[in-house]
């Protein structure tokens, strides 16, 4: 169904016409299923796809071209996310080639004009808060190294200028209200500390702070540009907030009398005399507070409810406060008039996720990105006066069969200590019992929230696999206590949650408990390995990307600017007792208990979980003749971001699941 520029209802905006569907299992001939389920014999009659040039493979079968034809229907889905307004136009990020780039859109459902053409994906972009901005900042790295560089683009000439040294890491960029200066943090001085800088565009640079360690960022500028707010992130439940006088560079600690507290979103009020911030300050869940800088008084600006405020954003004149509440994994948006404390009426959106809220220059409209579990991310504009909602992008679904898109059901299961653990279940519409794939998120201080995933829809609709996605203890979104239940010596309690989930799945007659696999990345990769150690006799397959195989070697080898931040979560490996504990739970030290076939994917340039973590577990498993497939991308970092690499990884995963889970 093609949507008109003037959209009359939310139902019309978020619904598309069904198209015909057949599954991959119906489409693949029996000869191809045989190729997928076993290592193929290479002969002149066979046709296989070569891996991307930057990929190295170990024990991975060749990918049949016929398989790629059918999987590709799910790989050509696009999405679009809003950056900000540029006068009456929108700056967005979307992908038409192999990497996401910046585009300009001048009207609802209008042409997407590409304005950056980098070989690497654009990480993010920032537009100054001006009526008619003429330039903006964007950042990108090389090869997934996360050494982000800053570029200034002139919107008239479309020329870009490198603002940074080309080697160090630059993050947390913010424009001054006048748009003439930027603030940012960088590891430039010593390669480790997140030092703070203010730079005149086309002029001098000032070092605001240096040598104070890691975790520092600039949060906001005062409206008169005389002060800035800076913060130091210690852990998910501990941050420090300061105000810096830019004339003297004197730093003043804020909220110190409240002890160890979390700090999330931060912004000055319109007068610059108050500060808004999100925190766990007075309870189990994050809410918005207001700090009076003169008196030090703190009061709530959002109600106390049993859900977290995910983030907030102020309008340009700082009179409107938009914030999103995470209600059981779904986002609920609110906009409040700060002068009257009245909430603006908003449409009822489908269950999904709103992000990147941006007010236009006169604060009469907001642009935002929105997605659901069955509709990919696209950009919408809402007129705040009349609640008129207009769709600005309509990203292509390729040949995706939309009529059988599956939304997850939220369930609860009881873990070893009686605690209730939430799990989202994507269940095929075909007749069961279904093979099961347990997906474990990373973080660990993260949360699975239902979003559009062409990969998930492929597993469910084409492979007939049920996806079970738990938010094990230690996940965010369920209160401060829940968040800390896996810290330090409690690390394996989250692994025990997976054991309880396996018990729960076994009680469901629609699931085939004899065919269960587990998949995850980063910390989720550790959880995959740990699950194979503890529950390998109940698991048919494991798939992990950029996973931790030993917390000690991980902490010793992760990038310097990250090490102390990760110690706050996992424990300090320099402490003898903690080191002994971390070694005792390391999957690397228990490879004798792993017998389940394993697929591992890794980016060579990963600054978070170094490639050595994957290499050492692969070597250990190969030495014991345990089936392990290994995919290494030399031009990637923490995961596969470039389309050719992502696509090939998808093919390999499909073959692995067919061989070890579906036919296992």
PyMOL commands that set and color helices and strands:
alter all, ss='L'
color gray80, all
select helices_A, chain A and resi 10-14+24-27+30-37+65-75+256-258+402-404+454-461+480-483+488-506+523-538+551-557+560-570+576-585+587-593+611-623+643-662
alter helices_A, ss='H'
color red, helices_A
select strands_A, chain A and resi 48-49+55-58+63-64+80-86+89-95+100-105+112-114+122-127+135-140+149-154+160-162+170-175+181-186+195-200+205-209+216-221+227-235+238-245+250-254+266-268+274-279+287-292+298-300+308-314+320-327+330-337+342-343+353-359+365-372+375-383+389-391+409-414+420-426+434-440+466-470+511-521+541-545+598-603+628-633
alter strands_A, ss='S'
color yellow, strands_A
deselect
rebuild
show_as cartoon
